[in-house]
């Protein structure tokens, strides 16, 4: 679950709530006074520091008079996928912007190796949305990203005592879904 800055600003404007009132609403252990105000300012500018917890999102939504699912994007990440980023990006480009049922169908019948891990990440994001009482039929894949992971280095022995390097690529796959009206 990741707080969306533009949705938070719109909810604040709609409810007529300022950052000071939100800072009072999210006070908890570790976030009191200036730290809470700083956290609200960071979240409004798109930075996720300190990490926005589900309880913080619920309190922010209650203070703004909206449902928590209206303020967040539900994300899931698969780290260290054994495949190159270029090949994984071919798969994620298929599902970007599609409704989740259509995206799952595309991934189910894709012959690409990366489709398995993209599908796992998508199912995890859908489960996160279900836990927040989001309507699954209105979920859309809004963010799909593939980043480079660490390289696994191996060597192949060659003639006359030489060794040739073999670099095995890994990648990190991030999938985010949102509820659309």
N, CA, C and O of each residue as an XYZ file, in Angstrom:
724
protein
N       0.853     -1.158      0.000
C       0.000      0.000      0.000
C       0.910      1.236      0.000
O       1.776      1.372      0.864
N       0.713      2.119     -0.957
C       1.534      3.329     -1.061
C       0.623      4.546     -1.178
O      -0.254      4.604     -2.039
N       0.846      5.508     -0.303
C       0.028      6.715     -0.269
C       0.285      7.556     -1.515
O       1.438      7.757     -1.898
N      -0.778      8.048     -2.149
C      -0.679      8.879     -3.354
C      -0.797     10.348     -2.953
O      -1.805     10.760     -2.378
N       0.233     11.134     -3.258
C       0.294     12.534     -2.826
C      -0.833     13.364     -3.436
O      -1.477     14.148     -2.739
N      -1.075     13.191     -4.751
C      -2.104     14.016     -5.390
C      -3.495     13.695     -4.869
O      -4.339     14.587     -4.782
N      -3.751     12.431     -4.519
C      -5.058     12.075     -3.979
C      -5.216     12.605     -2.559
O      -6.307     13.010     -2.157
N      -4.114     12.599     -1.799
C      -4.162     13.153     -0.446
C      -4.446     14.649     -0.493
O      -5.253     15.146      0.293
N      -3.800     15.371     -1.395
C      -4.031     16.812     -1.524
C      -5.470     17.104     -1.938
O      -6.089     18.032     -1.417
N      -6.007     16.314     -2.875
C      -7.384     16.517     -3.321
C      -8.374     16.240     -2.195
O      -9.359     16.962     -2.041
N      -8.115     15.191     -1.402
C      -9.004     14.874     -0.281
C      -8.938     15.956      0.786
O      -9.954     16.291      1.395
N      -7.741     16.508      1.016
C      -7.602     17.596      1.992
C      -8.365     18.834      1.531
O      -9.034     19.490      2.329
N      -8.262     19.151      0.239
C      -8.961     20.311     -0.294
C     -10.475     20.110     -0.240
O     -11.219     21.039      0.071
N     -10.919     18.903     -0.541
C     -12.352     18.609     -0.518
C     -12.943     18.673      0.879
O     -14.089     19.087      1.054
N     -12.152     18.257      1.890
C     -12.652     18.254      3.266
C     -12.345     19.554      3.989
O     -12.872     19.796      5.075
N     -11.491     20.402      3.398
C     -11.126     21.653      4.049
C     -10.229     21.446      5.260
O     -10.300     22.204      6.227
N      -9.397     20.432      5.209
C      -8.503     20.096      6.315
C      -7.109     20.570      5.958
O      -6.687     20.450      4.808
N      -6.385     21.111      6.937
C      -5.013     21.538      6.679
C      -4.025     20.497      7.219
O      -4.415     19.533      7.877
N      -2.745     20.714      6.926
C      -1.707     19.758      7.317
C      -1.581     19.651      8.828
O      -1.237     18.589      9.348
N      -1.852     20.732      9.535
C      -1.750     20.726     11.005
C      -2.782     19.774     11.612
O      -2.473     19.046     12.555
N      -4.012     19.777     11.073
C      -5.060     18.877     11.579
C      -4.726     17.427     11.270
O      -4.980     16.541     12.086
N      -4.155     17.181     10.092
C      -3.753     15.811      9.756
C      -2.618     15.336     10.649
O      -2.577     14.166     11.030
N      -1.692     16.233     10.987
C      -0.583     15.858     11.870
C      -1.118     15.437     13.237
O      -0.595     14.506     13.849
N      -2.155     16.117     13.715
C      -2.768     15.722     14.983
C      -3.481     14.390     14.874
O      -3.553     13.642     15.850
N      -4.012     14.084     13.693
C      -4.756     12.838     13.512
C      -3.839     11.611     13.460
O      -4.252     10.519     13.849
N      -2.616     11.777     12.989
C      -1.750     10.602     12.833
C      -0.752     10.419     13.965
O       0.124      9.559     13.875
N      -0.863     11.208     15.031
C       0.111     11.078     16.113
C       0.077      9.678     16.695
O      -0.981      9.144     17.028
N       1.265      9.099     16.807
C       1.448      7.759     17.366
C       2.855      7.702     17.935
O       3.560      8.711     17.936
N       3.263      6.567     18.407
C       4.605      6.412     18.936
C       5.622      6.671     17.832
O       5.586      6.017     16.790
N       6.519      7.610     18.051
C       7.528      7.940     17.058
C       7.128      9.076     16.145
O       7.986      9.657     15.481
N       5.849      9.410     16.090
C       5.384     10.535     15.263
C       4.553     11.472     16.137
O       3.333     11.338     16.225
N       5.226     12.413     16.775
C       4.530     13.384     17.602
C       5.047     14.773     17.265
O       6.230     14.948     16.971
N       4.173     15.746     17.308
C       4.545     17.148     17.138
C       5.206     17.445     15.801
O       4.611     17.205     14.750
N       6.441     17.970     15.828
C       7.119     18.352     14.574
C       7.389     17.169     13.652
O       7.411     17.323     12.431
N       7.594     15.988     14.232
C       7.833     14.807     13.393
C       6.582     14.442     12.595
O       6.682     14.031     11.439
N       5.410     14.590     13.202
C       4.156     14.307     12.494
C       3.917     15.331     11.393
O       3.478     14.968     10.302
N       4.200     16.614     11.661
C       4.044     17.645     10.639
C       5.017     17.410      9.479
O       4.660     17.583      8.314
N       6.235     17.018      9.809
C       7.229     16.719      8.776
C       6.793     15.525      7.934
O       6.966     15.529      6.715
N       6.229     14.505      8.574
C       5.761     13.321      7.846
C       4.637     13.692      6.883
O       4.624     13.235      5.741
N       3.696     14.519      7.337
C       2.593     14.950      6.465
C       3.134     15.724      5.269
O       2.699     15.499      4.140
N       4.076     16.632      5.503
C       4.661     17.402      4.399
C       5.389     16.497      3.413
O       5.307     16.703      2.202
N       6.103     15.496      3.928
C       6.791     14.549      3.048
C       5.789     13.755      2.218
O       5.977     13.592      1.012
N       4.731     13.261      2.847
C       3.738     12.457      2.136
C       3.005     13.301      1.098
O       2.654     12.792      0.034
N       2.767     14.582      1.388
C       2.086     15.445      0.423
C       2.973     15.759     -0.776
O       2.464     16.067     -1.853
N       4.287     15.684     -0.607
C       5.191     15.945     -1.727
C       5.643     14.665     -2.420
O       6.505     14.716     -3.297
N       5.079     13.520     -2.044
C       5.358     12.277     -2.755
C       6.478     11.435     -2.173
O       6.789     10.375     -2.716
N       7.097     11.877     -1.074
C       8.149     11.092     -0.441
C       7.530     10.179      0.603
O       6.612     10.585      1.315
N       8.018      8.961      0.703
C       7.462      7.984      1.635
C       8.395      7.815      2.837
O       8.790      6.703      3.187
N       8.741      8.969      3.469
C       9.600      8.912      4.639
C       9.013      9.798      5.711
O       8.840     10.989      5.451
N       8.699      9.321      6.874
C       8.792      7.927      7.291
C       7.740      7.079      6.587
O       6.737      7.597      6.097
N       7.976      5.790      6.542
C       7.091      4.880      5.837
C       5.666      5.026      6.353
O       5.425      4.960      7.558
N       4.736      5.222      5.447
C       3.324      5.405      5.784
C       2.688      4.039      6.012
O       2.577      3.236      5.087
N       2.274      3.783      7.242
C       1.695      2.493      7.601
C       0.204      2.478      7.272
O      -0.400      3.518      7.009
N      -0.371      1.284      7.292
C      -1.801      1.146      7.001
C      -2.640      1.886      8.040
O      -3.682      2.451      7.709
N      -2.191      1.885      9.286
C      -2.932      2.606     10.329
C      -2.889      4.121     10.083
O      -3.861      4.827     10.352
N      -1.752      4.614      9.567
C      -1.652      6.038      9.224
C      -2.612      6.393      8.091
O      -3.268      7.433      8.132
N      -2.691      5.536      7.093
C      -3.594      5.775      5.960
C      -5.040      5.804      6.450
O      -5.828      6.646      6.019
N      -5.390      4.882      7.356
C      -6.759      4.839      7.878
C      -7.084      6.122      8.637
O      -8.185      6.657      8.507
N      -6.138      6.617      9.425
C      -6.378      7.852     10.176
C      -6.462      9.067      9.252
O      -7.295      9.950      9.458
N      -5.596      9.110      8.232
C      -5.652     10.210      7.264
C      -6.984     10.212      6.530
O      -7.589     11.267      6.338
N      -7.445      9.032      6.118
C      -8.708      8.926      5.391
C      -9.880      9.349      6.270
O     -10.806     10.018      5.810
N      -9.830      8.951      7.534
C     -10.901      9.330      8.454
C     -10.924     10.839      8.662
O     -11.997     11.440      8.724
N      -9.751     11.454      8.771
C      -9.684     12.909      8.969
C     -10.172     13.669      7.740
O     -10.727     14.761      7.858
N      -9.959     13.076      6.544
C     -10.397     13.732      5.299
C     -11.814     13.340      4.901
O     -12.385     13.942      3.992
N     -12.389     12.344      5.563
C     -13.748     11.926      5.261
C     -13.867     11.081      4.001
O     -14.896     11.118      3.327
N     -12.819     10.315      3.672
C     -12.851      9.424      2.511
C     -12.471      8.014      2.961
O     -12.043      7.807      4.096
N     -12.633      7.062      2.064
C     -12.223      5.691      2.360
C     -10.717      5.557      2.155
O     -10.151      6.235      1.298
N     -10.057      4.691      2.930
C      -8.607      4.526      2.768
C      -8.199      4.097      1.365
O      -7.123      4.468      0.896
N      -9.032      3.330      0.698
C      -8.681      2.856     -0.648
C      -8.652      3.991     -1.674
O      -8.097      3.834     -2.762
N      -9.256      5.145     -1.321
C      -9.251      6.294     -2.229
C      -7.936      7.071     -2.194
O      -7.705      7.926     -3.049
N      -7.074      6.788     -1.221
C      -5.831      7.537     -1.062
C      -4.586      6.764     -1.485
O      -3.502      7.341     -1.552
N      -4.720      5.469     -1.771
C      -3.518      4.652     -1.945
C      -3.497      3.901     -3.276
O      -4.515      3.751     -3.951
N      -2.302      3.439     -3.623
C      -2.102      2.477     -4.700
C      -1.596      1.198     -4.018
O      -0.731      1.243     -3.143
N      -2.148      0.078     -4.433
C      -1.762     -1.200     -3.842
C      -0.630     -1.784     -4.669
O      -0.788     -2.052     -5.860
N       0.525     -1.980     -4.016
C       1.726     -2.404     -4.727
C       2.223     -3.737     -4.219
O       1.990     -4.124     -3.074
N       2.912     -4.423     -5.102
C       3.615     -5.644     -4.752
C       4.895     -5.687     -5.559
O       4.955     -5.181     -6.680
N       5.920     -6.294     -4.980
C       7.224     -6.308     -5.638
C       7.826     -7.703     -5.572
O       7.803     -8.358     -4.530
N       8.359     -8.141     -6.695
C       9.111     -9.393     -6.768
C      10.569     -9.013     -6.978
O      10.918     -8.411     -7.994
N      11.418     -9.361     -6.025
C      12.834     -9.053     -6.136
C      13.595    -10.254     -6.688
O      13.198    -11.400     -6.477
N      14.675     -9.989     -7.385
C      15.620    -11.003     -7.872
C      14.974    -12.013     -8.827
O      15.219    -13.215     -8.728
N      14.154    -11.517     -9.743
C      13.623    -12.375    -10.805
C      14.783    -12.797    -11.700
O      15.552    -11.948    -12.151
N      14.920    -14.087    -11.961
C      16.034    -14.589    -12.757
C      15.750    -14.422    -14.229
O      15.300    -15.351    -14.900
N      16.015    -13.244    -14.719
C      15.828    -12.933    -16.123
C      16.216    -11.486    -16.351
O      16.270    -10.693    -15.411
N      16.483    -11.148    -17.584
C      16.926     -9.789    -17.877
C      15.754     -8.809    -17.806
O      14.591     -9.190    -17.944
N      16.090     -7.553    -17.590
C      15.056     -6.530    -17.511
C      14.391     -6.322    -18.871
O      13.194     -6.046    -18.940
N      15.144     -6.451    -19.927
C      14.582     -6.247    -21.266
C      13.490     -7.275    -21.566
O      12.442     -6.933    -22.112
N      13.739     -8.529    -21.207
C      12.741     -9.573    -21.465
C      11.527     -9.422    -20.552
O      10.401     -9.694    -20.969
N      11.749     -8.989    -19.310
C      10.627     -8.791    -18.396
C       9.787     -7.579    -18.811
O       8.572     -7.574    -18.616
N      10.422     -6.566    -19.375
C       9.673     -5.378    -19.809
C       8.732     -5.697    -20.967
O       7.701     -5.043    -21.123
N       9.074     -6.689    -21.772
C       8.164     -7.106    -22.839
C       6.856     -7.621    -22.257
O       5.791     -7.413    -22.837
N       6.935     -8.291    -21.115
C       5.742     -8.851    -20.485
C       4.938     -7.757    -19.787
O       3.715     -7.710    -19.919
N       5.618     -6.873    -19.041
C       4.869     -5.865    -18.283
C       4.220     -4.837    -19.196
O       3.221     -4.224    -18.820
N       4.768     -4.636    -20.387
C       4.137     -3.715    -21.329
C       2.786     -4.238    -21.805
O       1.936     -3.461    -22.238
N       2.585     -5.558    -21.728
C       1.293     -6.143    -22.118
C       0.167     -5.734    -21.166
O      -0.966     -5.519    -21.596
N       0.484     -5.629    -19.867
C      -0.578     -5.461    -18.872
C      -0.743     -4.029    -18.381
O      -1.709     -3.743    -17.672
N       0.149     -3.133    -18.725
C       0.070     -1.758    -18.229
C      -1.216     -1.085    -18.699
O      -1.505     -1.048    -19.895
N      -1.992     -0.549    -17.739
C      -3.217      0.172    -18.059
C      -4.446     -0.698    -18.253
O      -5.527     -0.178    -18.527
N      -4.307     -1.998    -18.121
C      -5.432     -2.911    -18.344
C      -6.177     -3.194    -17.024
O      -5.583     -3.096    -15.950
N      -7.461     -3.541    -17.099
C      -8.170     -4.035    -15.912
C      -7.530     -5.343    -15.441
O      -6.958     -6.082    -16.242
N      -7.629     -5.623    -14.147
C      -6.886     -6.758    -13.598
C      -7.350     -8.099    -14.155
O      -6.528     -9.000    -14.328
N      -8.629     -8.258    -14.439
C      -9.071     -9.547    -14.982
C      -8.499     -9.780    -16.377
O      -8.117    -10.901    -16.714
N      -8.439     -8.739    -17.178
C      -7.837     -8.858    -18.509
C      -6.327     -9.078    -18.413
O      -5.763     -9.849    -19.191
N      -5.665     -8.401    -17.457
C      -4.224     -8.566    -17.272
C      -3.886     -9.988    -16.818
O      -2.915    -10.578    -17.293
N      -4.680    -10.535    -15.906
C      -4.444    -11.913    -15.453
C      -4.619    -12.902    -16.593
O      -3.870    -13.874    -16.701
N      -5.605    -12.654    -17.438
C      -5.834    -13.526    -18.581
C      -4.651    -13.477    -19.552
O      -4.222    -14.514    -20.058
N      -4.123    -12.281    -19.814
C      -2.963    -12.157    -20.701
C      -1.743    -12.873    -20.125
O      -1.003    -13.537    -20.853
N      -1.539    -12.736    -18.825
C      -0.370    -13.364    -18.198
C      -0.505    -14.873    -18.130
O       0.489    -15.592    -18.231
N      -1.728    -15.357    -17.959
C      -1.963    -16.805    -17.879
C      -1.548    -17.512    -19.166
O      -1.005    -18.616    -19.126
N      -1.802    -16.880    -20.292
C      -1.544    -17.534    -21.573
C      -0.297    -17.013    -22.277
O      -0.083    -17.307    -23.453
N       0.517    -16.251    -21.577
C       1.765    -15.776    -22.161
C       2.821    -16.877    -22.081
O       2.903    -17.598    -21.086
N       3.615    -17.000    -23.119
C       4.648    -18.034    -23.131
C       5.978    -17.530    -22.571
O       6.950    -18.284    -22.526
N       6.036    -16.276    -22.147
C       7.268    -15.697    -21.618
C       7.511    -16.175    -20.185
O       6.576    -16.370    -19.408
N       8.792    -16.357    -19.861
C       9.167    -16.847    -18.536
C       8.832    -15.832    -17.440
O       8.456    -16.222    -16.335
N       8.964    -14.554    -17.731
C       8.721    -13.511    -16.735
C       7.246    -13.383    -16.370
O       6.918    -12.781    -15.349
N       6.355    -13.937    -17.183
C       4.918    -13.812    -16.928
C       4.524    -14.459    -15.608
O       3.571    -14.017    -14.966
N       5.235    -15.488    -15.196
C       4.923    -16.169    -13.937
C       5.116    -15.222    -12.759
O       4.239    -15.112    -11.902
N       6.262    -14.535    -12.709
C       6.524    -13.629    -11.591
C       5.691    -12.359    -11.663
O       5.321    -11.815    -10.622
N       5.389    -11.873    -12.851
C       4.519    -10.698    -12.975
C       3.118    -11.057    -12.466
O       2.466    -10.252    -11.801
N       2.668    -12.258    -12.781
C       1.358    -12.707    -12.313
C       1.337    -12.844    -10.789
O       0.349    -12.487    -10.148
N       2.428    -13.361    -10.207
C       2.514    -13.457     -8.745
C       2.411    -12.090     -8.094
O       1.692    -11.917     -7.109
N       3.126    -11.121     -8.640
C       3.094     -9.768     -8.091
C       1.705     -9.149     -8.240
O       1.224     -8.473     -7.331
N       1.070     -9.378     -9.372
C      -0.270     -8.841     -9.606
C      -1.281     -9.456     -8.640
O      -2.126     -8.744     -8.096
N      -1.204    -10.762     -8.423
C      -2.122    -11.418     -7.488
C      -1.905    -10.915     -6.060
O      -2.866    -10.777     -5.302
N      -0.655    -10.642     -5.686
C      -0.371    -10.120     -4.349
C      -0.933     -8.707     -4.190
O      -1.456     -8.367     -3.129
N      -0.831     -7.887     -5.227
C      -1.386     -6.534     -5.175
C      -2.916     -6.576     -5.095
O      -3.526     -5.766     -4.398
N      -3.526     -7.514     -5.803
C      -4.986     -7.666     -5.752
C      -5.417     -8.103     -4.353
O      -6.418     -7.609     -3.835
N      -4.672     -9.022     -3.737
C      -4.991     -9.467     -2.381
C      -4.858     -8.329     -1.377
O      -5.651     -8.231     -0.441
N      -3.862     -7.470     -1.566
C      -3.691     -6.302     -0.701
C      -4.886     -5.361     -0.845
O      -5.354     -4.789      0.139
N      -5.373     -5.205     -2.065
C      -6.544     -4.353     -2.298
C      -7.802     -4.952     -1.667
O      -8.635     -4.225     -1.126
N      -7.934     -6.269     -1.738
C      -9.092     -6.925     -1.122
C      -9.083     -6.730      0.388
O     -10.139     -6.549      0.995
N      -7.897     -6.765      1.003
C      -7.805     -6.554      2.446
C      -8.221     -5.148      2.841
O      -8.657     -4.926      3.971
N      -8.092     -4.200      1.930
C      -8.494     -2.818      2.196
C      -9.919     -2.543      1.715
O     -10.320     -1.384      1.606
N     -10.683     -3.588      1.427
C     -12.082     -3.492      1.001
C     -12.265     -2.740     -0.307
O     -13.256     -2.031     -0.479
N     -11.318     -2.886     -1.233
C     -11.459     -2.274     -2.550
C     -12.318     -3.189     -3.429
O     -12.350     -4.404     -3.231
N     -12.998     -2.603     -4.379
C     -13.819     -3.364     -5.321
C     -12.903     -3.950     -6.394
O     -12.346     -3.213     -7.207
N     -12.747     -5.267     -6.397
C     -11.789     -5.940     -7.285
C     -12.187     -5.795     -8.747
O     -11.325     -5.813     -9.626
N     -13.468     -5.655     -9.015
C     -13.904     -5.544    -10.407
C     -13.519     -4.198    -11.022
O     -13.518     -4.053    -12.245
N     -13.187     -3.205    -10.171
C     -12.816     -1.883    -10.679
C     -11.318     -1.612    -10.595
O     -10.882     -0.481    -10.811
N     -10.526     -2.637    -10.285
C      -9.075     -2.442    -10.178
C      -8.434     -2.398    -11.561
O      -8.801     -3.157    -12.458
N      -7.469     -1.491    -11.713
C      -6.744     -1.309    -12.968
C      -5.250     -1.314    -12.653
O      -4.825     -0.769    -11.635
N      -4.462     -1.925    -13.522
C      -3.005     -1.932    -13.351
C      -2.489     -0.541    -13.744
O      -2.498     -0.180    -14.921
N      -2.042      0.230    -12.753
C      -1.616      1.600    -13.022
C      -0.106      1.729    -13.136
O       0.397      2.531    -13.923
N       0.609      0.947    -12.358
C       2.066      1.043    -12.400
C       2.654     -0.353    -12.541
O       2.353     -1.253    -11.757
N       3.491     -0.516    -13.547
C       4.249     -1.754    -13.716
C       5.656     -1.333    -14.084
O       5.870     -0.634    -15.074
N       6.609     -1.762    -13.283
C       7.982     -1.314    -13.477
C       8.937     -2.490    -13.334
O       8.730     -3.369    -12.498
N       9.981     -2.501    -14.152
C      11.031     -3.508    -14.052
C      12.350     -2.780    -13.890
O      12.751     -2.011    -14.764
N      13.026     -3.016    -12.779
C      14.313     -2.404    -12.495
C      15.398     -3.471    -12.506
O      15.126     -4.656    -12.316
N      16.628     -3.032    -12.733
C      17.746     -3.981    -12.736
C      18.037     -4.456    -11.330
O      17.980     -3.689    -10.369
N      18.351     -5.740    -11.226
C      18.776     -6.323     -9.964
C      20.263     -6.605    -10.006
O      20.939     -6.213    -10.957
N      20.782     -7.276     -8.997
C      22.207     -7.613     -9.003
C      22.525     -8.650    -10.071
O      21.661     -9.422    -10.486
N      23.769     -8.652    -10.504
C      24.206     -9.627    -11.504
C      24.856    -10.813    -10.798
O      25.608    -10.648     -9.837
N      24.551    -12.007    -11.289
C      25.180    -13.212    -10.764
C      26.358    -13.531    -11.680
O      26.187    -13.687    -12.889
N      27.555    -13.628    -11.098
C      28.762    -13.808    -11.906
C      29.233    -15.247    -11.824
O      29.449    -15.782    -10.736
N      29.391    -15.865    -12.979
C      29.884    -17.243    -13.094
C      31.003    -17.265    -14.124
O      31.179    -16.311    -14.881
N      31.762    -18.363    -14.148
C      32.868    -18.488    -15.096
C      32.800    -19.815    -15.804
O      32.438    -20.831    -15.210
N      33.151    -19.809    -17.088
C      33.194    -21.012    -17.915
C      34.667    -21.303    -18.213
O      35.357    -20.460    -18.786
N      35.152    -22.485    -17.832
C      36.553    -22.785    -18.143
C      36.777    -22.925    -19.653
O      35.949    -23.484    -20.373
N      37.914    -22.405    -20.107
C      38.264    -22.456    -21.533
C      39.645    -23.088    -21.679
O      40.263    -23.505    -20.699
N      40.104    -23.147    -22.898
C      41.384    -23.800    -23.168
C      42.565    -23.027    -22.595
O      42.469    -21.821    -22.366
N      43.656    -23.705    -22.368
C      44.909    -23.172    -21.842
C      44.744    -22.428    -20.519
O      45.427    -21.434    -20.272
N      43.833    -22.914    -19.667
C      43.690    -22.359    -18.330
C      42.936    -21.055    -18.234
O      42.917    -20.427    -17.175
N      42.326    -20.642    -19.299
C      41.573    -19.389    -19.269
C      40.166    -19.605    -18.710
O      39.685    -20.734    -18.603
N      39.532    -18.507    -18.364
C      38.143    -18.556    -17.897
C      37.394    -17.379    -18.498
O      37.876    -16.247    -18.464
N      36.217    -17.645    -19.047
C      35.380    -16.592    -19.613
C      34.218    -16.321    -18.656
O      33.573    -17.241    -18.153
N      33.973    -15.035    -18.422
C      32.911    -14.639    -17.492
C      31.536    -14.857    -18.116
O      31.336    -14.623    -19.308
N      30.607    -15.302    -17.302
C      29.204    -15.414    -17.687
C      28.423    -14.576    -16.684
O      28.452    -14.852    -15.484
N      27.728    -13.557    -17.169
C      26.959    -12.648    -16.319
C      25.483    -13.016    -16.448
O      24.907    -12.933    -17.534
N      24.870    -13.426    -15.323
C      23.451    -13.785    -15.316
C      22.675    -12.624    -14.709
O      22.945    -12.210    -13.581
N      21.716    -12.104    -15.459
C      20.968    -10.914    -15.054
C      19.815    -11.270    -14.131
O      19.215    -12.339    -14.250
N      19.512    -10.361    -13.209
C      18.295    -10.453    -12.405
C      17.574     -9.114    -12.497
O      18.160     -8.113    -12.909
N      16.307     -9.102    -12.113
C      15.532     -7.872    -12.176
C      14.513     -7.842    -11.041
O      14.161     -8.876    -10.473
N      14.049     -6.638    -10.727
C      13.020     -6.422     -9.713
C      11.748     -5.962    -10.417
O      11.772     -4.990    -11.172
N      10.638     -6.655    -10.174
C       9.365     -6.369    -10.835
C       8.408     -5.751     -9.819
O       8.165     -6.339     -8.765
N       7.864     -4.572    -10.121
C       6.910     -3.886     -9.256
C       5.591     -3.727    -10.004
O       5.563     -3.261    -11.143
N       4.495     -4.121     -9.346
C       3.165     -4.010     -9.931
C       2.282     -3.235     -8.958
O       2.239     -3.554     -7.769
N       1.578     -2.221     -9.455
C       0.664     -1.433     -8.640
C      -0.708     -1.354     -9.264
O      -0.835     -1.140    -10.470
N      -1.739     -1.525     -8.453
C      -3.120     -1.444     -8.946
C      -3.869     -0.378     -8.152
O      -3.580     -0.137     -6.980
N      -4.839      0.256     -8.815
C      -5.690      1.257     -8.174
C      -7.132      0.989     -8.546
O      -7.426      0.359     -9.561
N      -8.021      1.478     -7.706
C      -9.445      1.359     -8.003
C      -9.876      2.567     -8.818
O      -9.674      3.709     -8.404
N     -10.463      2.314     -9.964
C     -10.958      3.382    -10.829
C     -12.464      3.462    -10.749
O     -13.141      2.446    -10.594
N     -12.989      4.669    -10.855
C     -14.444      4.824    -10.798
C     -15.055      4.796    -12.168
O     -16.272      4.914    -12.304
